[in-house]
């Protein structure tokens, strides 16, 4: 259950201001059909994060012992630093946000935009740490939904009122703290 809660919290915070959240805002403004957009975000995130969690679990199987702990700790610290960089939506991604079907466009766009994104990499690292595809996928997907559903439902009003810099700094702090704790444990300084 801890893996579910940590995964939910980490991704919900990291997703705020992320390019997929910007995409959700763009799609909501373009199609004005929140139901199909939200359902497509859910399906795309479940598929993408399940694959990422499986990859993280396989990675954990290849790396054993202290090396795994150090790689995992460093990856969380790097994730924290990456979180400090604000995302923007590239013009090519904006162009993908047009089309006839809100569901299909959102499904494809979210799945593709999430590839290599912070939250996908975080999902891999969390699955490697907690050794759970199911709970990590469920948690990261819930985190994505917590961050994106309000954007789809409220659009510009919500996005323009959030303190994005403070939120990014908090998310970075969480990732760096997790990474530091893992590395301290690997060094034998902290228990866990």
C-alpha positions as CSV (number, residue, x, y, z in Angstrom):
1,X,0.0,0.0,0.0
2,X,3.0,2.3,0.7
3,X,4.0,1.9,-3.0
4,X,0.5,3.0,-4.1
5,X,0.5,6.1,-1.9
6,X,4.0,7.2,-2.7
7,X,3.5,6.7,-6.4
8,X,0.2,8.6,-6.3
9,X,1.7,11.6,-4.4
10,X,5.0,11.8,-6.3
11,X,3.3,11.7,-9.8
12,X,0.5,14.0,-8.8
13,X,3.0,16.7,-7.7
14,X,5.4,16.1,-10.6
15,X,2.7,16.2,-13.2
16,X,1.6,19.8,-12.3
17,X,3.0,22.0,-15.1
18,X,4.2,19.0,-17.0
19,X,3.7,18.9,-20.8
20,X,1.0,16.2,-20.5
21,X,-1.0,18.6,-18.3
22,X,-0.5,21.3,-20.9
23,X,-1.7,18.9,-23.5
24,X,-4.8,18.1,-21.4
25,X,-5.5,21.9,-21.2
26,X,-5.1,22.2,-25.0
27,X,-7.3,19.2,-25.7
28,X,-10.0,20.4,-23.3
29,X,-10.0,23.8,-25.1
30,X,-10.0,22.2,-28.5
31,X,-12.7,19.6,-28.1
32,X,-14.8,20.8,-25.1
33,X,-15.7,17.1,-24.4
34,X,-14.3,16.3,-20.9
35,X,-15.8,12.8,-20.6
36,X,-14.0,11.3,-23.7
37,X,-10.8,13.2,-22.9
38,X,-10.7,12.0,-19.3
39,X,-11.4,8.4,-20.3
40,X,-8.6,8.6,-22.9
41,X,-6.1,10.0,-20.4
42,X,-6.9,7.1,-18.1
43,X,-6.5,4.4,-20.8
44,X,-3.3,6.0,-22.2
45,X,-1.8,6.4,-18.8
46,X,-2.7,2.9,-17.7
47,X,-1.0,1.4,-20.8
48,X,2.0,3.7,-20.7
49,X,2.7,3.4,-17.0
50,X,2.1,-0.4,-16.9
51,X,4.8,-0.8,-19.6
52,X,7.1,1.6,-17.7
53,X,6.5,-0.3,-14.4
54,X,7.3,-3.6,-16.2
55,X,10.5,-2.1,-17.6
56,X,11.4,-0.8,-14.1
57,X,10.9,-4.2,-12.6
58,X,13.0,-5.8,-15.3
59,X,15.7,-3.2,-14.7
60,X,15.7,-4.0,-11.0
61,X,16.2,-7.7,-11.9
62,X,19.3,-6.9,-13.9
63,X,20.9,-4.7,-11.3
64,X,21.3,-6.3,-7.9
65,X,22.4,-5.2,-4.5
66,X,24.2,-1.9,-3.8
67,X,24.7,-1.1,-7.5
68,X,20.9,-1.1,-7.9
69,X,20.4,1.1,-4.8
70,X,22.9,3.6,-6.1
71,X,21.5,3.7,-9.6
72,X,18.0,4.1,-8.2
73,X,19.0,6.8,-5.7
74,X,20.9,8.8,-8.4
75,X,17.9,8.4,-10.8
76,X,15.6,10.0,-8.2
77,X,17.9,12.9,-7.6
78,X,18.2,13.5,-11.4
79,X,14.4,13.2,-11.6
80,X,14.2,16.0,-9.0
81,X,16.6,18.2,-10.9
82,X,14.6,17.5,-14.1
83,X,11.4,18.5,-12.4
84,X,12.8,22.0,-11.8
85,X,12.8,22.6,-15.6
86,X,9.4,23.8,-16.8
87,X,7.8,21.9,-19.7
88,X,6.5,23.4,-22.8
89,X,4.3,21.9,-25.5
90,X,6.2,21.7,-28.9
91,X,4.4,22.8,-32.0
92,X,4.4,19.3,-33.4
93,X,2.5,18.2,-30.2
94,X,0.1,21.1,-30.6
95,X,-0.6,19.9,-34.2
96,X,-1.5,16.4,-32.9
97,X,-4.2,17.9,-30.8
98,X,-6.5,18.4,-33.8
99,X,-8.8,15.8,-35.3
100,X,-12.3,14.4,-35.3
101,X,-12.4,12.2,-32.3
102,X,-11.6,13.7,-28.8
103,X,-11.1,10.2,-27.4
104,X,-8.8,8.9,-30.1
105,X,-6.7,12.0,-30.4
106,X,-6.3,12.2,-26.6
107,X,-5.5,8.5,-26.4
108,X,-2.8,8.6,-29.0
109,X,-1.4,12.0,-28.0
110,X,-1.2,11.2,-24.3
111,X,0.4,7.8,-24.9
112,X,3.1,9.3,-27.2
113,X,3.8,12.5,-25.2
114,X,4.2,10.4,-22.1
115,X,7.0,8.3,-23.6
116,X,10.2,9.4,-22.0
117,X,8.4,12.0,-19.8
118,X,9.3,12.6,-16.2
119,X,6.3,10.7,-14.9
120,X,7.1,7.7,-17.0
121,X,10.7,7.6,-15.8
122,X,9.4,8.1,-12.3
123,X,7.1,5.1,-12.8
124,X,10.0,3.0,-13.8
125,X,12.0,4.0,-10.8
126,X,9.1,3.5,-8.4
127,X,8.4,0.0,-9.8
128,X,12.1,-0.8,-9.4
129,X,12.1,0.4,-5.8
130,X,8.8,-1.2,-4.7
131,X,8.9,-4.3,-6.9
132,X,5.2,-3.9,-7.7
133,X,3.8,-3.3,-11.2
134,X,0.2,-3.3,-10.0
135,X,0.4,-0.9,-7.1
136,X,2.9,1.5,-8.8
137,X,0.9,1.6,-12.0
138,X,-2.3,2.2,-10.0
139,X,-0.7,4.9,-8.0
140,X,1.0,6.7,-10.8
141,X,-2.2,6.5,-12.9
142,X,-4.2,8.0,-10.0
143,X,-1.6,10.7,-9.6
144,X,-1.9,11.6,-13.3
145,X,-5.7,11.7,-13.0
146,X,-5.5,13.9,-9.9
147,X,-3.4,16.4,-11.8
148,X,-5.1,16.3,-15.2
149,X,-8.8,15.8,-14.5
150,X,-9.2,19.3,-12.9
151,X,-7.3,20.8,-15.8
152,X,-9.7,19.2,-18.3
153,X,-12.8,20.2,-16.2
154,X,-11.7,23.7,-15.3
155,X,-9.4,24.6,-18.1
156,X,-7.6,27.9,-18.0
157,X,-9.0,29.1,-14.8
158,X,-7.3,26.4,-12.7
159,X,-4.0,26.4,-14.6
160,X,-3.5,30.1,-14.4
161,X,-3.9,30.2,-10.6
162,X,-1.5,27.5,-9.5
163,X,1.9,28.5,-8.2
164,X,3.8,26.3,-10.7
165,X,7.3,27.3,-9.6
166,X,6.6,26.4,-5.9
167,X,4.9,23.2,-7.0
168,X,7.9,22.2,-9.2
169,X,10.2,23.0,-6.3
170,X,8.2,20.8,-3.9
171,X,8.1,17.9,-6.4
172,X,11.9,18.3,-7.0
173,X,12.4,18.2,-3.2
174,X,10.4,15.0,-2.9
175,X,12.4,13.2,-5.6
176,X,15.7,14.4,-4.2
177,X,14.7,13.4,-0.7
178,X,13.7,9.9,-1.9
179,X,17.0,9.6,-3.8
180,X,19.0,10.8,-0.9
181,X,17.3,8.3,1.5
182,X,18.0,5.4,-1.0
183,X,21.6,6.4,-1.3
184,X,22.0,6.7,2.5
185,X,20.6,3.3,2.9
186,X,22.9,1.9,0.2
187,X,25.9,3.5,2.0
188,X,24.7,1.8,5.2
189,X,24.0,5.1,7.0
190,X,20.3,4.8,7.2
191,X,18.0,1.9,7.8
192,X,14.8,1.2,5.9
